[in-house]
Amino acid sequence: MNPQLLNDLVTFQMPFGKYKGKLICDLPETYLVWFQSKGLPPGKLGELLGTMYEIRLNGLEYLLKPLRNRSL
């Protein structure tokens, strides 16, 4: 896995929709599940949403804590 991808999860903001401006790592699980079922957007945003979905699905949110604390 690309370490930059994990860093992007705690710094990249959702560019549109109901959660515009919210960090990808802070998006509700239901929103990630919805995107996964309807189809992820192309490009970097889709990659980030898909990665965050997998992290939540597997209970790996703790991996983002050190990165999040560093980005504050």
Backbone torsions as a table, in degrees:
resi	resn	phi	psi	omega
1	MET	NA	144.3	179.0
2	ASN	-77.4	119.0	-179.6
3	PRO	-60.9	-30.4	178.8
4	GLN	-63.5	-33.0	178.7
5	LEU	-60.9	-42.9	178.2
6	LEU	-65.2	-40.9	177.7
7	ASN	-62.7	-38.9	179.3
8	ASP	-63.8	-30.6	179.3
9	LEU	-62.5	-28.7	-178.3
10	VAL	-99.8	1.2	-179.8
11	THR	-126.5	-23.1	-175.7
12	PHE	-83.7	131.8	-179.9
13	GLN	-98.9	146.9	175.8
14	MET	-62.7	124.3	-173.3
15	PRO	-84.5	-8.2	-176.8
16	PHE	-156.6	172.1	172.1
17	GLY	82.9	-168.0	-176.2
18	LYS	-56.8	-33.4	-176.1
19	TYR	-107.2	27.1	178.4
20	LYS	-55.4	131.5	179.3
21	GLY	89.5	-10.3	179.4
22	LYS	-84.7	139.6	177.7
23	LEU	-62.3	145.3	-179.7
24	ILE	-56.2	-40.4	-178.9
25	CYS	-67.5	-16.3	-179.4
26	ASP	-99.1	0.8	179.9
27	LEU	-67.5	141.5	178.9
28	PRO	-63.9	148.0	-179.6
29	GLU	-58.6	-38.5	-179.5
30	THR	-60.9	-35.4	178.5
31	TYR	-67.8	-41.7	178.3
32	LEU	-65.6	-40.5	178.3
33	VAL	-64.0	-41.8	178.8
34	TRP	-60.5	-47.7	178.6
35	PHE	-60.8	-42.4	-179.5
36	GLN	-60.8	-39.6	-177.5
37	SER	-78.4	-32.4	-178.1
38	LYS	-88.2	-20.7	-177.8
39	GLY	116.8	127.5	-179.7
40	LEU	-76.9	146.7	177.2
41	PRO	-66.1	157.6	179.7
42	PRO	-72.7	161.5	173.2
43	GLY	82.6	-157.6	-174.4
44	LYS	-61.6	-40.8	-179.3
45	LEU	-59.9	-45.2	178.1
46	GLY	-62.3	-39.2	178.5
47	GLU	-64.4	-42.4	179.3
48	LEU	-67.0	-45.1	179.2
49	LEU	-62.4	-42.6	178.6
50	GLY	-64.4	-39.7	178.1
51	THR	-66.4	-43.8	179.3
52	MET	-64.4	-37.3	176.1
53	TYR	-59.3	-47.6	-178.8
54	GLU	-65.2	-38.5	178.0
55	ILE	-62.1	-46.1	179.4
56	ARG	-66.4	-43.0	-178.9
57	LEU	-57.8	-36.6	-176.2
58	ASN	-99.9	7.8	176.9
59	GLY	65.4	37.8	-175.7
60	LEU	-106.7	21.5	-178.1
61	GLU	-57.6	-28.5	-179.1
62	TYR	-59.3	-23.8	178.2
63	LEU	-64.9	-25.3	-177.1
64	LEU	-87.8	-17.5	-176.8
65	LYS	-55.7	-50.6	-179.6
66	PRO	-62.2	-36.1	179.1
67	LEU	-69.2	-40.6	-179.4
68	ARG	-64.5	-43.7	179.4
69	ASN	-63.4	-33.7	179.1
70	ARG	-71.9	-31.2	-175.9
71	SER	-82.8	-9.1	-179.4
72	LEU	-75.0	NA	NA
